[in-house]
Amino acid sequence: MSTTGATADPLAALGSLPGVAESVESVRKAVDRVYGHRIMRRRSNEITSEAALRGARGSAALSGADWALEEVRRRTDFSGDDEARTVGAALRLTAEAGQLLSIWRQSPLRVLARLHLVAAAGEEDTVGRPRQDGEPVDEPLVDLPLPDATEVAGRLEGLSQLIIAGGSAPALVTAAVVHGELLALRPFGTHNGLVARAAERIVLVGSGLDPKSVCPAEVGHAEPGRAAYLAALEGYVSGTPEGMATWIAHCGRAIELGARESTAVCEALQRGAA
C-alpha cells in the first residue's frame, strides 16, 4: 500500500471503497453477537483461551502446518520438525500478542521486531530485524514479487507513521492493511505470515473491536483454504481499489468466521452447563 498519497488519512479513505462500509457493519454485528452471549458474561476467560488455541491452529495451517485442533491441544513438544516448530511459533505469538498492546500505538516497529523474535526463537542470526539486501526469505507459501530491502524499510516506516498518527479508519480497515502490508513486504527472513496475522490480532484487540480477543480471525482466514487467502492477498498487492476492497472484505469475513467459531464454543459450554 502506498502511504504517500495526497489523502491526509489514507486508511480512512479506504473505508469509502465499494462494499467496505457493509463489511465493517457486518463485522460489528458478528462481534456483538459473541459479546452478547450469556456465557461470555460468566466464562469469558475460557472463551478467550479457546479462541487463542484455535487462532494459533489456523495461523499455523496457513503457514503449512495444518494440524487437527486436538493434536495442537495435546502436544507439549513443538521442537521435532518444521511443522511442529511452526505450530509452536503460532502458539507463542498468540500468547505474546496480548502483552504488546500498550506498545503498539507508540512503537509498532518495535512490536513487529518482538513478534519475529518470539516466532523465530533463535533459529537464525537475523531474528528481530528487517532483512537486508541479499538476505533470503523463507516464505514458500506466498509466491508474490518480493520488494527489495530499501522498499521494505520505506514502507514499514510509512505504515508505522500511520499507526502512530491514529485516525478515523475502522478497525477492520487498519487490521487488513497491517496484515496485507506485512505479507506483501515479507520484511523478515522467516515467519512473515505468522507475524502478519499476529499483528492483525493486535489491531483488532487494541482498537476495541474485540477487546477480549474472542474472535480469532486466523480461523476465518484458514477456513476457506490457503488458495482463497492468497487470491485475496493478490488483490491487496495489486493496489487497485477493487483489489483492496476484496482484501478488506476477505479480512472482514475472516473475523465473522472467527466470531462464529467462538459462538459455537459458547453454545457448547452452555449445553454442558444445562
C-alpha positions in Angstrom: 0.0 0.0 0.0 1.3 3.4 -0.8 1.3 5.7 2.2 2.4 8.8 0.4 -0.7 9.9 -1.4 -2.5 13.2 -1.2 -5.1 12.0 1.3 -4.3 13.0 4.9 -5.7 9.8 6.3 -5.3 7.1 3.6 -6.5 4.3 5.9 -9.8 6.2 6.4 -10.1 6.8 2.7 -10.1 3.0 2.2 -13.3 2.9 4.2 -15.1 4.6 1.3 -14.3 1.8 -1.2 -17.3 0.0 -2.6 -18.5 -2.7 -0.1 -16.2 -1.8 2.7 -18.8 0.0 4.8 -21.0 -3.0 4.5 -18.2 -5.3 5.6 -17.4 -3.1 8.6 -21.1 -3.2 9.7 -21.3 -6.9 9.2 -18.2 -7.5 11.3 -19.5 -5.3 14.1 -22.8 -7.3 14.2 -20.9 -10.6 14.3 -18.7 -9.5 17.1 -21.6 -8.0 19.1 -23.4 -11.4 18.9 -20.5 -13.1 20.6 -20.1 -10.5 23.3 -23.8 -10.6 23.9 -23.9 -14.3 24.6 -24.9 -15.2 28.1 -21.8 -17.5 28.5 -19.5 -14.5 27.8 -20.7 -12.8 30.9 -19.6 -15.7 33.2 -16.9 -17.6 31.4 -15.2 -15.1 29.0 -11.7 -16.2 30.1 -12.4 -19.7 28.9 -13.7 -18.4 25.6 -10.5 -16.2 25.2 -8.3 -19.2 25.9 -10.1 -21.4 23.4 -10.1 -18.7 20.8 -6.3 -18.3 21.2 -5.7 -22.0 20.7 -8.0 -22.1 17.6 -6.5 -19.0 16.2 -2.9 -20.3 16.6 -4.0 -23.6 14.9 -5.5 -21.6 12.0 -2.4 -19.4 11.5 -0.1 -22.4 11.6 -2.3 -24.1 9.0 -1.9 -21.2 6.6 1.9 -21.5 7.1 1.9 -25.1 6.1 1.3 -26.9 9.4 -2.4 -28.0 9.2 -2.8 -30.0 12.4 -6.0 -31.1 13.9 -7.1 -29.0 16.8 -6.9 -31.8 19.3 -3.3 -32.5 18.2 -2.4 -28.9 18.9 -4.2 -29.1 22.3 -2.5 -32.4 23.2 1.1 -31.7 22.1 3.6 -30.3 24.6 6.8 -30.6 22.5 7.0 -28.5 19.4 10.7 -29.0 18.5 10.5 -32.1 16.5 10.2 -31.0 12.8 9.3 -28.0 10.7 5.6 -28.4 11.1 5.9 -28.7 14.9 8.1 -25.7 15.1 5.5 -23.7 13.0 2.7 -24.7 15.4 4.9 -23.8 18.4 5.7 -20.4 16.9 2.0 -19.7 16.3 1.2 -20.6 19.9 4.0 -18.4 21.2 2.8 -15.5 19.1 -0.7 -15.8 20.2 0.4 -15.6 23.9 2.8 -12.8 23.2 0.4 -10.6 21.3 -1.6 -9.7 24.3 1.5 -8.4 26.1 2.3 -5.9 23.4 -0.9 -3.9 23.1 0.3 -0.9 25.1 3.4 -0.6 22.9 1.8 -1.0 19.5 0.4 2.5 19.1 3.7 4.1 20.3 6.2 1.8 18.5 4.7 -0.6 16.0 8.1 -1.5 14.5 9.4 -2.5 17.9 6.4 -4.8 18.3 7.0 -6.3 14.9 10.6 -7.0 15.8 9.5 -8.6 19.1 6.9 -10.8 17.3 9.5 -12.1 14.9 12.0 -12.7 17.7 9.3 -14.8 19.5 8.3 -16.7 16.4 11.8 -17.5 15.3 13.0 -18.3 18.8 16.7 -18.0 18.0 16.5 -20.1 14.8 18.8 -17.8 12.9 21.1 -14.8 13.3 18.7 -12.3 11.6 15.8 -12.6 14.1 14.0 -9.5 15.2 15.1 -7.1 12.4 14.0 -6.5 8.8 16.0 -8.2 6.2 18.9 -6.6 4.3 19.8 -6.7 0.7 20.8 -10.1 -0.4 19.3 -11.9 2.6 16.9 -14.7 1.6 13.3 -15.0 2.6 11.9 -18.4 3.5 8.1 -17.9 2.9 7.4 -20.5 0.2 3.7 -20.4 0.5 3.5 -16.8 -0.5 4.5 -16.7 -4.2 4.5 -12.9 -4.9 7.1 -10.5 -6.1 9.5 -9.7 -3.2 10.2 -6.0 -2.6 13.9 -5.1 -2.0 15.2 -4.1 1.4 15.1 -0.4 0.6 11.4 -0.5 -0.3 10.7 -2.6 2.7 12.3 -0.1 5.0 10.4 2.8 3.5 7.0 1.1 3.5 7.5 -0.2 7.1 8.2 3.4 8.2 5.2 4.7 6.4 3.0 2.0 8.0 4.4 2.8 11.4 3.7 6.5 11.0 0.1 5.8 10.0 -0.4 3.7 13.1 1.2 6.2 15.5 -0.8 9.0 14.0 -4.1 7.1 14.5 -7.1 8.3 12.5 -10.7 7.6 11.9 -10.3 4.3 9.9 -12.5 1.4 11.1 -10.5 -1.3 12.9 -11.2 -3.8 10.1 -9.6 -1.5 7.6 -6.5 -0.9 9.7 -6.1 -4.6 10.6 -6.5 -5.6 6.9 -3.8 -3.1 5.8 -1.4 -4.1 8.5 -1.9 -7.8 7.7 -1.7 -7.3 3.9 1.3 -4.9 4.0 3.4 -7.3 6.1 2.6 -10.2 3.8 3.3 -8.1 0.7 6.6 -6.9 2.1 7.7 -10.1 4.0 10.2 -7.9 5.9 11.8 -10.8 7.9 13.7 -13.8 6.7 11.1 -16.2 8.1 7.7 -16.4 9.8 6.2 -13.4 8.0 2.8 -14.9 7.7 2.6 -15.8 11.4 3.8 -12.3 12.3 1.3 -10.6 9.9 -1.6 -12.5 11.4 -0.5 -11.8 15.0 -0.2 -8.1 14.1 -3.7 -8.2 12.7 -4.9 -9.7 16.0 -3.2 -6.9 18.0 -5.0 -4.2 15.9 -8.4 -5.9 16.4 -7.9 -6.2 20.2 -6.2 -2.8 20.7 -8.8 -1.0 18.7 -11.6 -2.1 21.0 -13.4 -4.1 18.3 -12.5 -7.4 20.0 -11.1 -6.4 23.4 -11.2 -9.9 24.9 -9.7 -11.5 21.8 -12.6 -13.9 21.3 -13.0 -13.6 17.5 -9.9 -15.3 16.0 -9.6 -14.0 12.5 -6.9 -16.6 11.9 -9.7 -19.3 12.0 -11.6 -17.4 9.3 -8.5 -16.9 7.1 -7.8 -20.6 7.2 -11.3 -22.0 6.8 -11.8 -21.1 3.1 -8.3 -22.6 2.4 -4.9 -21.2 1.5 -5.8 -20.7 -2.2 -8.6 -18.3 -1.3 -6.4 -16.5 1.2 -3.6 -16.0 -1.3 -6.1 -14.9 -4.1 -7.4 -12.2 -1.8 -3.9 -11.1 -0.9 -3.1 -10.7 -4.6 -5.9 -8.1 -4.6 -4.2 -6.2 -1.9 -0.8 -6.4 -3.7 -2.4 -5.1 -6.9 -3.1 -1.8 -5.1 -6.2 -1.2 -7.2 -9.4 -0.1 -5.4 -11.1 -3.3 -6.4 -8.3 -5.4 -5.1 -8.0 -3.5 -1.9 -11.8 -3.8 -1.3 -11.6 -7.5 -2.0 -8.8 -8.0 0.6 -10.6 -5.9 3.2 -13.8 -7.9 2.6 -11.9 -11.1 2.9 -10.5 -10.0 6.3 -13.9 -9.0 7.4 -15.3 -12.4 6.6 -12.4 -14.0 8.4 -13.4 -12.1 11.6 -17.0 -13.1 11.2 -16.0 -16.7 10.8 -13.8 -16.4 13.9 -16.8 -14.9 15.8 -18.9 -17.8 14.6 -16.3 -20.2 15.9 -16.4 -18.7 19.4 -20.2 -18.5 19.3 -20.2 -22.3 18.8 -17.8 -22.7 21.8 -20.2 -20.6 23.9 -23.1 -22.8 22.8 -21.2 -26.0 23.7 -20.4 -24.6 27.1 -24.0 -23.6 27.6 -25.2 -27.1 26.7 -22.7 -28.6 29.1 -23.8 -26.3 31.9 -27.5 -27.1 31.3 
